[in-house]
Amino acid sequence: MSQKLLLSAKEIDIILHRLACQILENHPDFSDTVLIGIQPRGKYLADRIKKILEEEHQISNLSLGYLDITFYRDDFRRGEKILEANKTDINFIVENKRVVFIDDVLYTGRSIRAALTAVQSFGRPTEIELLTLIDRRFSRHLPIQPNYRGRQVDAIDLEKVKVNWVENEGEDAVYLVSR
């Protein structure tokens, strides 16, 4: 198994600042906008985006939650691997809110489809957007596209895009892993 570095920590930092600015362009007032990190890996990206918006752009009324999609996935109970649930932590209603889903990698689109179903438990949003660090554009099974994209990656199905976060793996880096 070999891996190639796609993004370094510095490149990730630049991309995160750009993504935060893009959200700010479309959401100058966060009174009707909420950020939702998709568990498990979107949590780290969502935390970083929130921190940039609060510390560098003085956004004070930002709502952030984390959505577990495990039991909404279409592959739940289909494989031999037992899926482990994460914790949903959303302490607000999304009724009539503009929701920005945040996830690290957009691959087939199935996780986002599950998130669209899962978020309905918290109300009916006015609008849902998607922010993703990595967009694997040739691997989509569903017609889902990100509104905010960090980097587009062309990878074949035998390759995996691995996002490491300093909070979890001890480094910020994105790798293309060949099996």
C-alpha positions in Angstrom: 0.0 0.0 0.0 1.5 3.4 -1.0 0.3 6.9 -0.2 0.9 10.2 -1.9 0.6 13.5 -0.1 -2.2 15.6 -1.7 -2.4 18.5 0.8 0.1 19.6 3.5 -0.9 21.3 6.7 -0.2 24.7 5.2 -2.3 24.0 2.1 -5.2 22.8 4.3 -5.0 25.9 6.4 -5.2 28.1 3.3 -8.1 26.1 2.0 -10.0 26.3 5.3 -9.6 30.1 5.3 -10.9 30.3 1.8 -13.9 28.1 2.6 -14.7 30.2 5.6 -14.7 33.4 3.4 -16.9 31.7 0.8 -19.5 30.8 3.5 -19.3 34.4 4.8 -20.0 35.8 1.3 -23.2 33.8 1.1 -24.2 34.1 4.8 -23.3 37.6 6.0 -25.8 37.2 8.9 -25.7 33.8 10.7 -29.0 34.4 12.5 -30.8 32.0 10.1 -27.8 29.8 9.2 -26.5 26.8 11.1 -23.4 24.6 10.5 -23.8 20.8 10.9 -20.7 18.6 10.8 -21.4 15.1 9.6 -20.1 12.5 12.0 -17.5 11.2 12.4 -15.0 13.0 10.1 -16.9 16.2 9.3 -16.7 17.2 13.0 -13.1 18.2 12.8 -13.6 20.3 9.6 -16.7 21.9 11.1 -14.9 22.8 14.3 -12.1 24.4 12.3 -14.5 26.4 10.1 -16.4 27.7 13.1 -13.1 28.7 14.8 -12.0 30.7 11.8 -15.4 32.4 11.5 -15.5 33.3 15.2 -11.9 34.3 15.7 -11.0 36.0 12.4 -14.4 37.3 11.3 -16.0 38.0 14.7 -19.1 35.9 14.0 -20.7 35.5 17.4 -24.1 34.0 16.8 -22.9 30.8 15.1 -24.8 27.6 15.8 -22.8 24.3 15.2 -24.1 20.8 15.6 -22.9 17.3 14.8 -25.1 14.8 12.9 -24.8 11.0 13.1 -26.0 9.3 10.0 -25.2 5.7 10.8 -28.8 4.4 11.0 -29.8 6.4 7.9 -27.2 4.9 5.6 -28.3 2.6 2.8 -25.6 0.1 3.7 -26.6 -0.2 7.3 -26.8 -4.0 8.1 -25.7 -5.0 4.6 -22.1 -5.9 5.1 -20.1 -8.0 7.5 -18.6 -4.9 9.1 -20.7 -3.7 12.0 -21.1 0.1 11.8 -20.5 2.0 15.0 -22.8 4.9 15.7 -21.5 8.3 16.7 -23.3 10.9 18.8 -25.7 13.4 17.3 -25.3 16.7 19.1 -27.7 19.3 17.7 -29.2 21.6 20.4 -31.2 23.7 17.9 -34.1 23.4 15.5 -33.3 23.6 11.8 -36.9 24.6 10.9 -36.7 27.5 8.4 -32.9 27.7 8.8 -30.2 27.7 6.1 -28.2 24.5 6.9 -24.6 24.0 5.8 -23.5 20.4 5.9 -19.8 20.0 6.5 -17.9 16.7 5.7 -14.3 16.0 4.9 -14.7 13.9 1.7 -17.5 13.8 -0.8 -17.2 10.4 -2.5 -20.4 8.6 -3.7 -22.9 11.0 -2.2 -24.5 8.3 -0.1 -23.5 9.9 3.2 -25.0 13.2 2.2 -28.2 11.4 1.1 -28.4 9.9 4.6 -27.7 13.3 6.2 -30.6 14.8 4.2 -32.9 12.2 5.7 -31.5 12.4 9.3 -31.7 16.2 9.5 -35.4 16.1 9.0 -35.7 15.0 12.7 -34.7 18.5 13.6 -37.2 20.4 11.4 -37.5 21.4 7.8 -34.7 23.7 6.6 -35.3 26.5 4.2 -32.1 25.5 2.3 -29.3 23.0 2.6 -25.8 23.6 1.3 -22.7 21.3 1.3 -19.1 22.2 2.2 -16.5 19.5 1.7 -12.7 19.6 1.9 -12.2 17.0 -0.8 -14.5 16.3 -3.8 -13.9 13.0 -5.5 -15.8 14.1 -8.6 -15.6 10.9 -10.7 -17.0 8.6 -8.0 -20.5 9.9 -7.5 -23.4 7.5 -7.3 -26.0 10.2 -6.6 -26.5 13.6 -8.2 -25.0 15.5 -5.3 -22.5 18.4 -5.7 -20.8 20.6 -3.1 -21.5 24.3 -2.8 -18.1 24.8 -1.2 -15.2 22.7 -2.3 -11.7 22.7 -0.9 -10.0 20.6 -3.6 -11.2 18.4 -6.4 -9.5 15.1 -6.6 -9.6 12.6 -9.5 -9.1 9.2 -7.9 -10.1 5.7 -9.2 -12.3 3.5 -7.0 -9.2 1.4 -5.9 -7.7 4.5 -4.3 -8.8 6.1 -1.0 -8.5 9.7 0.0 -7.4 9.8 3.6 -7.8 13.1 5.6 -5.8 13.3 8.8 -6.6 15.9 11.4 -4.1 17.0 14.1 -6.9 16.4 16.7 -7.3 12.7 15.7 -4.2 11.5 13.8 -1.6 14.1 15.1 -1.2 15.9 11.8 -3.1 17.9 9.2 -2.6 16.2 5.8 -4.5 14.6 3.0 -3.2 11.5 1.3 -4.2 9.5 -1.8 -3.7 5.9 -0.7 -3.4 3.1 -3.3 -4.3 -0.4 -2.2 
